[in-house]
Amino acid sequence: MTDEELSFKAQQGDESSVDHLLSKYKSLVIKIARSYFLTGGDIEDIAQEGMIGLYKAIIHFNKQKNTSFKTFANTCIKHQIQSAIRVASSEKNKALSTAVPLVEQTDFDEDEELKEIPIPSDLPSPDDTLIEKEKLKEIKDKIYKLLTPLELKVLSLYLKGYSYNEISEIGNINKKSIDNALSRIKSKLSFLKNDNI
């Protein structure tokens, strides 16, 4: 059965279809969640929001909109995470207020039709999007100035979801160097905790 058919069955109350799609797309959720840096928080918190976005995609997918389920799910996951970050920026959730995307998702082809798909969440205004992009560029520039080439390579591979073993093989770096690099990265990126970025 296709993902689109499974989504339709899930909307009719078939729990096994829901479970199958949640399980199948969990790796996509984790990959998207890893592209956000959460100072003082946990990747699991972001991934949980992504799973909520995936569930919304399953329930709200409409194949009449001429887009694939994967494309719609990708969009819903990102919007749910971004929406949660905006809500978390209140004073009582200060730790979540510094969550920003560090890398763009480049390996996923999004259809042009996505612009017309209604997403079941609060979408940022064009002004908010522009401000976020400018802030992201400023943060990226600071990161590139602060980190060494080795640290940038380790961070890039880590954010793409690679394990220590995979980073070691791909980058030809021993595991102790990876661990040390991640510790230095965490220390150097502590500036993200400040409110003035």
N, CA and C atoms as an extended XYZ file, in Angstrom:
591
Properties=species:S:1:pos:R:3:atomname:S:1:resname:S:1:resid:I:1 pbc="F F F"
N         0.835       -1.191        0.000 N   MET     1
C         0.000        0.000        0.000 CA  MET     1
C         0.880        1.255        0.000 C   MET     1
N         0.479        2.272       -0.733 N   THR     2
C         1.257        3.516       -0.769 CA  THR     2
C         1.022        4.301        0.524 C   THR     2
N         1.896        5.257        0.767 N   ASP     3
C         1.740        6.108        1.952 CA  ASP     3
C         0.447        6.904        1.883 C   ASP     3
N         0.096        7.313        0.673 N   GLU     4
C        -1.145        8.065        0.490 CA  GLU     4
C        -2.361        7.204        0.879 C   GLU     4
N        -2.331        5.934        0.479 N   GLU     5
C        -3.429        5.015        0.821 CA  GLU     5
C        -3.454        4.740        2.323 C   GLU     5
N        -2.269        4.587        2.919 N   LEU     6
C        -2.202        4.354        4.362 CA  LEU     6
C        -2.756        5.560        5.131 C   LEU     6
N        -2.453        6.750        4.635 N   SER     7
C        -2.971        7.953        5.283 CA  SER     7
C        -4.495        7.978        5.221 C   SER     7
N        -5.048        7.608        4.063 N   PHE     8
C        -6.509        7.573        3.920 CA  PHE     8
C        -7.115        6.573        4.911 C   PHE     8
N        -6.480        5.380        5.012 N   LYS     9
C        -6.973        4.372        5.963 CA  LYS     9
C        -6.870        4.886        7.397 C   LYS     9
N        -5.784        5.593        7.702 N   ALA    10
C        -5.601        6.145        9.053 CA  ALA    10
C        -6.712        7.138        9.378 C   ALA    10
N        -7.096        7.935        8.394 N   GLN    11
C        -8.160        8.914        8.587 CA  GLN    11
C        -9.512        8.238        8.801 C   GLN    11
N        -9.612        6.987        8.360 N   GLN    12
C       -10.847        6.221        8.570 CA  GLN    12
C       -10.832        5.480        9.911 C   GLN    12
N        -9.754        5.663       10.691 N   GLY    13
C        -9.686        5.058       12.017 CA  GLY    13
C        -8.809        3.834       12.127 C   GLY    13
N        -8.049        3.498       11.094 N   ASP    14
C        -7.172        2.319       11.125 CA  ASP    14
C        -5.879        2.655       11.864 C   ASP    14
N        -5.784        2.226       13.128 N   GLU    15
C        -4.631        2.538       13.971 CA  GLU    15
C        -3.339        1.917       13.448 C   GLU    15
N        -3.425        0.748       12.818 N   SER    16
C        -2.207        0.102       12.318 CA  SER    16
C        -1.572        0.933       11.203 C   SER    16
N        -2.390        1.624       10.413 N   SER    17
C        -1.862        2.503        9.362 CA  SER    17
C        -1.159        3.707        9.976 C   SER    17
N        -1.749        4.240       11.044 N   VAL    18
C        -1.115        5.348       11.763 CA  VAL    18
C         0.247        4.902       12.289 C   VAL    18
N         0.257        3.759       12.969 N   ASP    19
C         1.504        3.243       13.542 CA  ASP    19
C         2.556        3.005       12.470 C   ASP    19
N         2.129        2.449       11.331 N   HIS    20
C         3.067        2.156       10.247 CA  HIS    20
C         3.712        3.442        9.722 C   HIS    20
N         2.908        4.484        9.487 N   LEU    21
C         3.444        5.751        8.968 CA  LEU    21
C         4.315        6.459       10.004 C   LEU    21
N         3.908        6.415       11.274 N   LEU    22
C         4.734        7.031       12.322 CA  LEU    22
C         6.093        6.351       12.402 C   LEU    22
N         6.091        5.037       12.300 N   SER    23
C         7.337        4.282       12.355 CA  SER    23
C         8.197        4.544       11.117 C   SER    23
N         7.571        4.548        9.957 N   LYS    24
C         8.303        4.716        8.696 CA  LYS    24
C         8.975        6.080        8.606 C   LYS    24
N         8.310        7.122        9.072 N   TYR    25
C         8.819        8.482        8.916 CA  TYR    25
C         9.553        9.010       10.150 C   TYR    25
N         9.764        8.164       11.149 N   LYS    26
C        10.460        8.611       12.362 CA  LYS    26
C        11.878        9.085       12.033 C   LYS    26
N        12.560        8.403       11.124 N   SER    27
C        13.936        8.808       10.769 CA  SER    27
C        13.943       10.187       10.105 C   SER    27
N        12.921       10.496        9.300 N   LEU    28
C        12.822       11.829        8.695 CA  LEU    28
C        12.622       12.879        9.780 C   LEU    28
N        11.780       12.577       10.771 N   VAL    29
C        11.542       13.500       11.883 CA  VAL    29
C        12.851       13.788       12.614 C   VAL    29
N        13.614       12.740       12.910 N   ILE    30
C        14.875       12.907       13.635 CA  ILE    30
C        15.857       13.722       12.807 C   ILE    30
N        15.909       13.456       11.501 N   LYS    31
C        16.819       14.194       10.629 CA  LYS    31
C        16.467       15.685       10.615 C   LYS    31
N        15.190       16.005       10.507 N   ILE    32
C        14.763       17.406       10.519 CA  ILE    32
C        15.037       18.024       11.894 C   ILE    32
N        14.733       17.294       12.957 N   ALA    33
C        14.937       17.808       14.320 CA  ALA    33
C        16.402       18.126       14.575 C   ALA    33
N        17.304       17.320       14.020 N   ARG    34
C        18.746       17.547       14.230 CA  ARG    34
C        19.235       18.814       13.537 C   ARG    34
N        18.450       19.359       12.625 N   SER    35
C        18.879       20.585       11.947 CA  SER    35
C        18.569       21.824       12.785 C   SER    35
N        18.046       21.620       14.006 N   TYR    36
C        17.789       22.722       14.925 CA  TYR    36
C        18.683       22.561       16.137 C   TYR    36
N        19.256       23.654       16.590 N   PHE    37
C        20.102       23.651       17.777 CA  PHE    37
C        19.308       24.222       18.922 C   PHE    37
N        19.247       23.501       19.998 N   LEU    38
C        18.433       23.906       21.141 CA  LEU    38
C        19.318       24.087       22.359 C   LEU    38
N        19.734       25.314       22.623 N   THR    39
C        20.585       25.599       23.766 CA  THR    39
C        19.835       25.287       25.049 C   THR    39
N        20.442       24.478       25.894 N   GLY    40
C        19.836       24.142       27.175 CA  GLY    40
C        18.674       23.182       27.071 C   GLY    40
N        18.425       22.658       25.892 N   GLY    41
C        17.328       21.724       25.697 CA  GLY    41
C        17.823       20.386       25.200 C   GLY    41
N        16.922       19.615       24.656 N   ASP    42
C        17.239       18.264       24.237 CA  ASP    42
C        16.668       18.011       22.848 C   ASP    42
N        17.415       17.275       22.036 N   ILE    43
C        16.959       16.935       20.686 CA  ILE    43
C        15.647       16.153       20.733 C   ILE    43
N        15.442       15.401       21.816 N   GLU    44
C        14.216       14.609       21.943 CA  GLU    44
C        12.976       15.499       22.032 C   GLU    44
N        13.126       16.668       22.642 N   ASP    45
C        11.996       17.602       22.733 CA  ASP    45
C        11.577       18.066       21.336 C   ASP    45
N        12.573       18.398       20.513 N   ILE    46
C        12.282       18.842       19.151 CA  ILE    46
C        11.710       17.685       18.336 C   ILE    46
N        12.295       16.494       18.494 N   ALA    47
C        11.814       15.325       17.759 CA  ALA    47
C        10.361       15.004       18.125 C   ALA    47
N        10.014       15.199       19.392 N   GLN    48
C         8.631       14.949       19.830 CA  GLN    48
C         7.667       15.890       19.114 C   GLN    48
N         8.060       17.155       18.991 N   GLU    49
C         7.225       18.104       18.240 CA  GLU    49
C         7.121       17.676       16.777 C   GLU    49
N         8.232       17.184       16.229 N   GLY    50
C         8.220       16.696       14.849 CA  GLY    50
C         7.264       15.537       14.668 C   GLY    50
N         7.195       14.653       15.666 N   MET    51
C         6.268       13.511       15.590 CA  MET    51
C         4.809       13.997       15.632 C   MET    51
N         4.562       15.062       16.373 N   ILE    52
C         3.216       15.645       16.388 CA  ILE    52
C         2.885       16.184       14.996 C   ILE    52
N         3.867       16.860       14.377 N   GLY    53
C         3.677       17.350       13.010 CA  GLY    53
C         3.415       16.216       12.034 C   GLY    53
N         4.126       15.106       12.205 N   LEU    54
C         3.915       13.933       11.344 CA  LEU    54
C         2.497       13.386       11.539 C   LEU    54
N         2.052       13.315       12.776 N   TYR    55
C         0.695       12.829       13.043 CA  TYR    55
C        -0.342       13.744       12.378 C   TYR    55
N        -0.129       15.061       12.467 N   LYS    56
C        -1.042       16.003       11.808 CA  LYS    56
C        -1.060       15.769       10.295 C   LYS    56
N         0.127       15.468        9.739 N   ALA    57
C         0.204       15.200        8.298 CA  ALA    57
C        -0.631       13.980        7.935 C   ALA    57
N        -0.549       12.946        8.766 N   ILE    58
C        -1.310       11.717        8.510 CA  ILE    58
C        -2.812       12.008        8.523 C   ILE    58
N        -3.239       12.771        9.495 N   ILE    59
C        -4.668       13.048        9.677 CA  ILE    59
C        -5.211       14.040        8.641 C   ILE    59
N        -4.379       14.980        8.188 N   HIS    60
C        -4.865       16.048        7.312 CA  HIS    60
C        -4.466       15.898        5.846 C   HIS    60
N        -3.726       14.849        5.517 N   PHE    61
C        -3.285       14.701        4.128 CA  PHE    61
C        -4.497       14.551        3.192 C   PHE    61
N        -4.428       15.258        2.058 N   ASN    62
C        -5.486       15.197        1.058 CA  ASN    62
C        -4.829       14.963       -0.297 C   ASN    62
N        -4.996       13.773       -0.854 N   LYS    63
C        -4.317       13.453       -2.114 CA  LYS    63
C        -4.859       14.264       -3.286 C   LYS    63
N        -5.969       14.939       -3.102 N   GLN    64
C        -6.512       15.787       -4.167 CA  GLN    64
C        -5.667       17.045       -4.386 C   GLN    64
N        -4.748       17.330       -3.450 N   LYS    65
C        -3.908       18.530       -3.550 CA  LYS    65
C        -2.702       18.323       -4.465 C   LYS    65
N        -2.602       17.154       -5.107 N   ASN    66
C        -1.545       16.866       -6.083 CA  ASN    66
C        -0.136       16.968       -5.519 C   ASN    66
N         0.045       16.459       -4.324 N   THR    67
C         1.382       16.389       -3.744 CA  THR    67
C         1.528       15.038       -3.064 C   THR    67
N         2.772       14.591       -2.893 N   SER    68
C         2.986       13.289       -2.260 CA  SER    68
C         2.839       13.412       -0.750 C   SER    68
N         2.577       12.281       -0.105 N   PHE    69
C         2.479       12.294        1.353 CA  PHE    69
C         3.809       12.709        1.966 C   PHE    69
N         4.918       12.240        1.400 N   LYS    70
C         6.244       12.556        1.952 CA  LYS    70
C         6.485       14.067        1.938 C   LYS    70
N         6.124       14.725        0.857 N   THR    71
C         6.304       16.173        0.752 CA  THR    71
C         5.457       16.892        1.807 C   THR    71
N         4.200       16.472        1.929 N   PHE    72
C         3.303       17.088        2.895 CA  PHE    72
C         3.791       16.845        4.324 C   PHE    72
N         4.239       15.613        4.608 N   ALA    73
C         4.739       15.276        5.942 CA  ALA    73
C         5.960       16.122        6.282 C   ALA    73
N         6.877       16.261        5.336 N   ASN    74
C         8.081       17.069        5.558 CA  ASN    74
C         7.707       18.501        5.956 C   ASN    74
N         6.749       19.066        5.252 N   THR    75
C         6.312       20.434        5.537 CA  THR    75
C         5.644       20.534        6.907 C   THR    75
N         4.762       19.600        7.220 N   CYS    76
C         4.066       19.617        8.512 CA  CYS    76
C         5.037       19.454        9.684 C   CYS    76
N         6.024       18.583        9.527 N   ILE    77
C         7.013       18.363       10.585 CA  ILE    77
C         7.776       19.655       10.864 C   ILE    77
N         8.269       20.294        9.794 N   LYS    78
C         9.030       21.543        9.963 CA  LYS    78
C         8.172       22.634       10.602 C   LYS    78
N         6.940       22.770       10.132 N   HIS    79
C         6.077       23.830       10.667 CA  HIS    79
C         5.717       23.589       12.130 C   HIS    79
N         5.518       22.335       12.509 N   GLN    80
C         5.205       22.030       13.911 CA  GLN    80
C         6.387       22.386       14.811 C   GLN    80
N         7.596       22.029       14.374 N   ILE    81
C         8.793       22.349       15.154 CA  ILE    81
C         8.959       23.865       15.269 C   ILE    81
N         8.821       24.567       14.151 N   GLN    82
C         8.975       26.020       14.165 CA  GLN    82
C         7.911       26.684       15.024 C   GLN    82
N         6.696       26.173       14.965 N   SER    83
C         5.613       26.725       15.777 CA  SER    83
C         5.900       26.510       17.265 C   SER    83
N         6.393       25.315       17.609 N   ALA    84
C         6.710       25.023       19.011 CA  ALA    84
C         7.823       25.931       19.522 C   ALA    84
N         8.786       26.225       18.664 N   ILE    85
C         9.898       27.099       19.052 CA  ILE    85
C         9.385       28.517       19.310 C   ILE    85
N         8.456       28.977       18.452 N   ARG    86
C         7.889       30.311       18.669 CA  ARG    86
C         7.131       30.374       19.993 C   ARG    86
N         6.337       29.352       20.283 N   VAL    87
C         5.576       29.324       21.535 CA  VAL    87
C         6.529       29.269       22.720 C   VAL    87
N         7.616       28.507       22.563 N   ALA    88
C         8.567       28.325       23.661 CA  ALA    88
C         9.406       29.559       23.923 C   ALA    88
N         9.294       30.568       23.073 N   SER    89
C        10.124       31.758       23.259 CA  SER    89
C         9.590       32.671       24.361 C   SER    89
N         8.523       32.253       25.015 N   SER    90
C         8.015       33.050       26.138 CA  SER    90
C         9.013       32.990       27.289 C   SER    90
N         8.892       33.893       28.226 N   GLU    91
C         9.857       34.014       29.331 CA  GLU    91
C         9.958       32.738       30.156 C   GLU    91
N         8.837       32.031       30.359 N   LYS    92
C         8.891       30.838       31.210 CA  LYS    92
C         9.577       29.670       30.508 C   LYS    92
N         9.713       29.738       29.187 N   ASN    93
C        10.406       28.695       28.435 CA  ASN    93
C        11.669       29.262       27.796 C   ASN    93
N        12.454       30.005       28.537 N   LYS    94
C        13.604       30.726       28.017 CA  LYS    94
C        14.599       29.807       27.313 C   LYS    94
N        14.793       28.590       27.803 N   ALA    95
C        15.777       27.689       27.191 CA  ALA    95
C        15.419       27.365       25.754 C   ALA    95
N        14.137       27.283       25.453 N   LEU    96
C        13.728       26.948       24.093 CA  LEU    96
C        13.780       28.143       23.152 C   LEU    96
N        13.881       29.334       23.699 N   SER    97
C        13.793       30.526       22.855 CA  SER    97
C        15.000       30.714       21.953 C   SER    97
N        16.075       29.992       22.182 N   THR    98
C        17.267       30.139       21.351 CA  THR    98
C        17.359       29.055       20.291 C   THR    98
N        16.328       28.280       20.077 N   ALA    99
C        16.365       27.235       19.059 CA  ALA    99
C        16.293       27.861       17.679 C   ALA    99
N        17.305       27.582       16.864 N   VAL   100
C        17.359       28.113       15.508 CA  VAL   100
C        17.873       27.031       14.571 C   VAL   100
N        17.411       27.017       13.325 N   PRO   101
C        17.945       26.036       12.389 CA  PRO   101
C        19.378       26.393       12.023 C   PRO   101
N        20.280       25.405       12.084 N   LEU   102
C        21.674       25.637       11.733 CA  LEU   102
C        21.972       25.263       10.292 C   LEU   102
N        21.252       24.293        9.768 N   VAL   103
C        21.507       23.859        8.401 CA  VAL   103
C        20.196       23.760        7.647 C   VAL   103
N        20.266       23.991        6.353 N   GLU   104
C        19.096       23.834        5.502 CA  GLU   104
C        18.981       22.358        5.117 C   GLU   104
N        17.775       21.867        4.946 N   GLN   105
C        17.585       20.520        4.419 CA  GLN   105
C        17.780       20.588        2.916 C   GLN   105
N        18.823       19.952        2.401 N   THR   106
C        19.136       20.077        0.984 CA  THR   106
C        18.846       18.811        0.198 C   THR   106
N        18.575       17.713        0.893 N   ASP   107
C        18.419       16.460        0.171 CA  ASP   107
C        16.954       16.070       -0.025 C   ASP   107
N        16.041       17.007        0.115 N   PHE   108
C        14.625       16.699       -0.035 CA  PHE   108
C        14.029       17.629       -1.073 C   PHE   108
N        13.406       17.064       -2.079 N   ASP   109
C        12.811       17.874       -3.141 CA  ASP   109
C        11.387       18.234       -2.756 C   ASP   109
N        11.133       19.500       -2.623 N   GLU   110
C         9.785       19.943       -2.291 CA  GLU   110
C         9.092       20.399       -3.568 C   GLU   110
N         7.833       20.010       -3.697 N   ASP   111
C         7.070       20.377       -4.887 CA  ASP   111
C         6.648       21.834       -4.835 C   ASP   111
N         6.524       22.432       -6.016 N   GLU   112
C         6.078       23.821       -6.085 CA  GLU   112
C         4.664       23.992       -5.509 C   GLU   112
N         3.850       22.921       -5.604 N   GLU   113
C         2.467       23.011       -5.137 CA  GLU   113
C         2.358       23.232       -3.638 C   GLU   113
N         3.462       23.037       -2.908 N   LEU   114
C         3.410       23.184       -1.461 CA  LEU   114
C         2.943       24.570       -1.032 C   LEU   114
N         3.183       25.561       -1.858 N   LYS   115
C         2.817       26.921       -1.499 CA  LYS   115
C         1.310       27.072       -1.318 C   LYS   115
N         0.537       26.178       -1.921 N   GLU   116
C        -0.912       26.293       -1.844 CA  GLU   116
C        -1.551       25.275       -0.905 C   GLU   116
N        -0.726       24.486       -0.222 N   ILE   117
C        -1.272       23.469        0.677 CA  ILE   117
C        -1.578       24.108        2.030 C   ILE   117
N        -2.805       23.994        2.522 N   PRO   118
C        -3.084       24.532        3.847 CA  PRO   118
C        -2.437       23.647        4.916 C   PRO   118
N        -1.664       24.245        5.795 N   ILE   119
C        -0.983       23.508        6.850 CA  ILE   119
C        -1.737       23.738        8.159 C   ILE   119
N        -2.019       22.654        8.889 N   PRO   120
C        -2.800       22.797       10.120 CA  PRO   120
C        -1.962       23.311       11.287 C   PRO   120
N        -1.358       24.491       11.126 N   SER   121
C        -0.605       25.119       12.209 CA  SER   121
C        -0.459       26.603       11.896 C   SER   121
N         0.041       27.342       12.863 N   ASP   122
C         0.268       28.773       12.663 CA  ASP   122
C         1.511       28.955       11.804 C   ASP   122
N         1.374       29.667       10.696 N   LEU   123
C         2.513       29.905        9.809 CA  LEU   123
C         3.111       31.267       10.112 C   LEU   123
N         4.451       31.399        9.975 N   PRO   124
C         5.060       32.703       10.222 CA  PRO   124
C         4.693       33.693        9.121 C   PRO   124
N         4.637       34.950        9.478 N   SER   125
C         4.371       35.984        8.478 CA  SER   125
C         5.624       36.168        7.626 C   SER   125
N         5.499       36.780        6.439 N   PRO   126
C         6.693       37.036        5.618 CA  PRO   126
C         7.751       37.857        6.358 C   PRO   126
N         7.309       38.813        7.188 N   ASP   127
C         8.259       39.607        7.967 CA  ASP   127
C         9.032       38.730        8.949 C   ASP   127
N         8.308       37.829        9.637 N   ASP   128
C         8.966       36.924       10.582 CA  ASP   128
C         9.965       36.034        9.866 C   ASP   128
N         9.581       35.551        8.679 N   THR   129
C        10.461       34.687        7.910 CA  THR   129
C        11.731       35.431        7.517 C   THR   129
N        11.601       36.668        7.071 N   LEU   130
C        12.760       37.470        6.679 CA  LEU   130
C        13.673       37.726        7.876 C   LEU   130
N        13.083       38.058        9.004 N   ILE   131
C        13.868       38.304       10.216 CA  ILE   131
C        14.602       37.039       10.639 C   ILE   131
N        13.909       35.891       10.577 N   GLU   132
C        14.547       34.620       10.932 CA  GLU   132
C        15.708       34.308       10.003 C   GLU   132
N        15.540       34.573        8.700 N   LYS   133
C        16.619       34.319        7.742 CA  LYS   133
C        17.824       35.208        8.025 C   LYS   133
N        17.579       36.480        8.322 N   GLU   134
C        18.682       37.391        8.629 CA  GLU   134
C        19.394       36.973        9.910 C   GLU   134
N        18.617       36.574       10.900 N   LYS   135
C        19.193       36.127       12.162 CA  LYS   135
C        19.997       34.849       11.955 C   LYS   135
N        19.472       33.942       11.148 N   LEU   136
C        20.172       32.695       10.850 CA  LEU   136
C        21.496       32.970       10.152 C   LEU   136
N        21.488       33.903        9.181 N   LYS   137
C        22.727       34.235        8.457 CA  LYS   137
C        23.767       34.795        9.424 C   LYS   137
N        23.334       35.659       10.335 N   GLU   138
C        24.241       36.231       11.321 CA  GLU   138
C        24.838       35.145       12.214 C   GLU   138
N        23.989       34.213       12.642 N   ILE   139
C        24.459       33.118       13.495 CA  ILE   139
C        25.421       32.218       12.731 C   ILE   139
N        25.081       31.889       11.481 N   LYS   140
C        25.968       31.049       10.673 CA  LYS   140
C        27.330       31.711       10.489 C   LYS   140
N        27.337       33.015       10.224 N   ASP   141
C        28.600       33.741       10.056 CA  ASP   141
C        29.454       33.642       11.326 C   ASP   141
N        28.807       33.806       12.483 N   LYS   142
C        29.540       33.700       13.750 CA  LYS   142
C        30.095       32.289       13.940 C   LYS   142
N        29.284       31.291       13.600 N   ILE   143
C        29.714       29.899       13.751 CA  ILE   143
C        30.925       29.621       12.873 C   ILE   143
N        30.875       30.064       11.614 N   TYR   144
C        31.992       29.821       10.699 CA  TYR   144
C        33.268       30.521       11.163 C   TYR   144
N        33.138       31.666       11.832 N   LYS   145
C        34.319       32.366       12.339 CA  LYS   145
C        34.881       31.674       13.584 C   LYS   145
N        34.002       31.126       14.415 N   LEU   146
C        34.424       30.532       15.681 CA  LEU   146
C        35.002       29.124       15.553 C   LEU   146
N        34.457       28.328       14.635 N   LEU   147
C        34.840       26.919       14.567 CA  LEU   147
C        35.976       26.674       13.578 C   LEU   147
N        36.817       25.710       13.927 N   THR   148
C        37.896       25.290       13.034 CA  THR   148
C        37.303       24.433       11.919 C   THR   148
N        38.065       24.202       10.831 N   PRO   149
C        37.554       23.327        9.766 CA  PRO   149
C        37.167       21.933       10.278 C   PRO   149
N        37.949       21.381       11.196 N   LEU   150
C        37.624       20.069       11.755 CA  LEU   150
C        36.302       20.123       12.510 C   LEU   150
N        36.121       21.160       13.330 N   GLU   151
C        34.886       21.297       14.104 CA  GLU   151
C        33.678       21.496       13.186 C   GLU   151
N        33.848       22.272       12.118 N   LEU   152
C        32.756       22.461       11.159 CA  LEU   152
C        32.375       21.150       10.494 C   LEU   152
N        33.390       20.345       10.144 N   LYS   153
C        33.121       19.049        9.513 CA  LYS   153
C        32.374       18.123       10.473 C   LYS   153
N        32.840       18.053       11.720 N   VAL   154
C        32.193       17.198       12.724 CA  VAL   154
C        30.756       17.665       12.973 C   VAL   154
N        30.562       18.981       13.127 N   LEU   155
C        29.225       19.528       13.381 CA  LEU   155
C        28.289       19.224       12.215 C   LEU   155
N        28.775       19.423       11.003 N   SER   156
C        27.959       19.178        9.814 CA  SER   156
C        27.510       17.719        9.751 C   SER   156
N        28.432       16.799        9.958 N   LEU   157
C        28.088       15.366        9.904 CA  LEU   157
C        27.169       14.978       11.059 C   LEU   157
N        27.422       15.548       12.250 N   TYR   158
C        26.592       15.242       13.412 CA  TYR   158
C        25.152       15.705       13.192 C   TYR   158
N        25.001       16.916       12.637 N   LEU   159
C        23.659       17.452       12.396 CA  LEU   159
C        22.926       16.705       11.299 C   LEU   159
N        23.659       16.017       10.434 N   LYS   160
C        23.023       15.205        9.397 CA  LYS   160
C        22.599       13.845        9.936 C   LYS   160
N        22.881       13.587       11.217 N   GLY   161
C        22.403       12.358       11.850 CA  GLY   161
C        23.392       11.217       11.860 C   GLY   161
N        24.639       11.464       11.482 N   TYR   162
C        25.629       10.393       11.474 CA  TYR   162
C        26.088       10.077       12.896 C   TYR   162
N        26.361        8.791       13.145 N   SER   163
C        26.869        8.347       14.440 CA  SER   163
C        28.364        8.640       14.535 C   SER   163
N        28.931        8.467       15.739 N   TYR   164
C        30.371        8.661       15.915 CA  TYR   164
C        31.155        7.775       14.952 C   TYR   164
N        30.725        6.504       14.837 N   ASN   165
C        31.422        5.568       13.937 CA  ASN   165
C        31.376        6.056       12.490 C   ASN   165
N        30.217        6.511       12.050 N   GLU   166
C        30.078        6.993       10.671 CA  GLU   166
C        30.891        8.272       10.446 C   GLU   166
N        30.878        9.184       11.427 N   ILE   167
C        31.671       10.406       11.315 CA  ILE   167
C        33.148       10.050       11.219 C   ILE   167
N        33.555        9.067       12.026 N   SER   168
C        34.949        8.630       12.024 CA  SER   168
C        35.350        8.091       10.653 C   SER   168
N        34.479        7.284       10.062 N   GLU   169
C        34.779        6.696        8.751 CA  GLU   169
C        34.741        7.746        7.639 C   GLU   169
N        33.705        8.546        7.608 N   ILE   170
C        33.543        9.541        6.535 CA  ILE   170
C        34.629       10.614        6.606 C   ILE   170
N        34.875       11.116        7.811 N   GLY   171
C        35.816       12.226        7.964 CA  GLY   171
C        37.244       11.806        8.249 C   GLY   171
N        37.462       10.484        8.394 N   ASN   172
C        38.791        9.972        8.731 CA  ASN   172
C        39.303       10.638       10.014 C   ASN   172
N        38.445       10.610       11.036 N   ILE   173
C        38.738       11.250       12.324 CA  ILE   173
C        38.554       10.203       13.414 C   ILE   173
N        39.476       10.142       14.378 N   ASN   174
C        39.286        9.152       15.448 CA  ASN   174
C        38.192        9.622       16.410 C   ASN   174
N        37.593        8.657       17.110 N   LYS   175
C        36.418        8.946       17.939 CA  LYS   175
C        36.723        9.920       19.071 C   LYS   175
N        37.910        9.852       19.638 N   LYS   176
C        38.277       10.769       20.717 CA  LYS   176
C        38.311       12.212       20.184 C   LYS   176
N        38.824       12.383       18.969 N   SER   177
C        38.857       13.725       18.362 CA  SER   177
C        37.447       14.234       18.107 C   SER   177
N        36.540       13.333       17.725 N   ILE   178
C        35.139       13.718       17.496 CA  ILE   178
C        34.518       14.199       18.800 C   ILE   178
N        34.737       13.418       19.865 N   ASP   179
C        34.192       13.774       21.174 CA  ASP   179
C        34.744       15.111       21.652 C   ASP   179
N        36.060       15.308       21.493 N   ASN   180
C        36.688       16.574       21.891 CA  ASN   180
C        36.149       17.740       21.063 C   ASN   180
N        35.992       17.507       19.742 N   ALA   181
C        35.478       18.559       18.860 CA  ALA   181
C        34.064       18.966       19.274 C   ALA   181
N        33.205       17.990       19.576 N   LEU   182
C        31.830       18.310       19.984 CA  LEU   182
C        31.807       19.081       21.304 C   LEU   182
N        32.728       18.761       22.215 N   SER   183
C        32.814       19.505       23.481 CA  SER   183
C        33.227       20.956       23.224 C   SER   183
N        34.231       21.133       22.355 N   ARG   184
C        34.665       22.498       22.030 CA  ARG   184
C        33.547       23.270       21.325 C   ARG   184
N        32.838       22.593       20.425 N   ILE   185
C        31.732       23.234       19.700 CA  ILE   185
C        30.684       23.738       20.690 C   ILE   185
N        30.325       22.880       21.646 N   LYS   186
C        29.316       23.256       22.641 CA  LYS   186
C        29.768       24.487       23.418 C   LYS   186
N        31.047       24.507       23.785 N   SER   187
C        31.587       25.638       24.526 CA  SER   187
C        31.603       26.903       23.661 C   SER   187
N        32.071       26.781       22.428 N   LYS   188
C        32.185       27.940       21.543 CA  LYS   188
C        30.821       28.511       21.156 C   LYS   188
N        29.803       27.641       21.080 N   LEU   189
C        28.482       28.101       20.663 CA  LEU   189
C        27.616       28.549       21.835 C   LEU   189
N        28.240       28.692       23.000 N   SER   190
C        27.474       29.149       24.164 CA  SER   190
C        26.935       30.566       23.965 C   SER   190
N        27.510       31.294       22.969 N   PHE   191
C        27.002       32.650       22.698 CA  PHE   191
C        25.542       32.625       22.255 C   PHE   191
N        25.058       31.464       21.806 N   LEU   192
C        23.661       31.366       21.384 CA  LEU   192
C        22.691       31.543       22.545 C   LEU   192
N        23.201       31.448       23.772 N   LYS   193
C        22.345       31.635       24.950 CA  LYS   193
C        22.000       33.114       25.160 C   LYS   193
N        22.809       33.993       24.574 N   ASN   194
C        22.591       35.430       24.765 CA  ASN   194
C        21.364       35.902       24.005 C   ASN   194
N        20.734       36.926       24.491 N   ASP   195
C        19.529       37.458       23.861 CA  ASP   195
C        19.850       38.424       22.731 C   ASP   195
N        21.111       38.870       22.599 N   ASN   196
C        21.418       39.930       21.650 CA  ASN   196
C        21.833       39.446       20.280 C   ASN   196
N        21.573       38.171       19.940 N   ILE   197
C        21.907       37.694       18.589 CA  ILE   197
C        20.722       37.817       17.674 C   ILE   197
